């Protein structure tokens, strides 16, 4: 029913949104780190969060590459 009203609710559009958001998190965290004083207690946790997010993104990218290889 929603597809007759708008194309923004088609399955590919819905599936890509979480991936797009994943790519933004390291950028947002980097901006927060930049504004966080060096002596702040959470600075190291923020840096660790960026590293974890980058690991997740690498895993997603690798999964996408594997899917493309299988399609070929």
VENDA-V855740 format. One record per residue. N is the residue number from 0. PHI is phi in degrees with one decimal (NA if undefined). PSI is psi in whole degrees, 0 to 359 (NA if undefined). Layout:
BEGIN
N|PHI|PSI ; N|PHI|PSI
END
This chain:
BEGIN
0|NA|317 ; 1|-65.0|328 ; 2|-65.7|336 ; 3|-74.7|341 ; 4|-94.8|317 ; 5|-147.7|152 ; 6|-91.0|355 ; 7|-72.4|351 ; 8|-106.5|14 ; 9|-73.0|158 ; 10|-57.6|314 ; 11|-59.7|322 ; 12|-65.1|320 ; 13|-70.3|324 ; 14|-74.7|331 ; 15|-80.3|337 ; 16|-55.7|310 ; 17|-61.2|325 ; 18|-66.9|318 ; 19|-62.1|321 ; 20|-67.7|322 ; 21|-55.8|320 ; 22|-69.0|337 ; 23|-83.2|334 ; 24|-59.6|314 ; 25|-61.2|324 ; 26|-65.8|317 ; 27|-65.4|316 ; 28|-64.2|322 ; 29|-62.8|321 ; 30|-65.9|322 ; 31|-66.5|317 ; 32|-59.9|318 ; 33|-59.9|327 ; 34|-92.6|354 ; 35|-88.9|128 ; 36|-60.7|148 ; 37|-60.3|330 ; 38|-89.7|5 ; 39|-72.3|139 ; 40|-64.4|337 ; 41|-95.8|358 ; 42|-58.4|315 ; 43|-66.5|323 ; 44|-64.5|323 ; 45|-64.9|318 ; 46|-63.5|319 ; 47|-64.8|323 ; 48|-63.2|319 ; 49|-62.5|316 ; 50|-60.9|317 ; 51|-64.4|318 ; 52|-63.6|320 ; 53|-65.2|325 ; 54|-63.7|317 ; 55|-62.0|315 ; 56|-62.7|319 ; 57|-61.2|319 ; 58|-64.1|318 ; 59|-64.9|316 ; 60|-61.5|318 ; 61|-63.4|319 ; 62|-62.1|319 ; 63|-64.1|318 ; 64|-62.1|318 ; 65|-64.2|320 ; 66|-62.5|317 ; 67|-63.2|321 ; 68|-65.3|318 ; 69|-64.2|322 ; 70|-62.3|323 ; 71|-70.3|NA
END
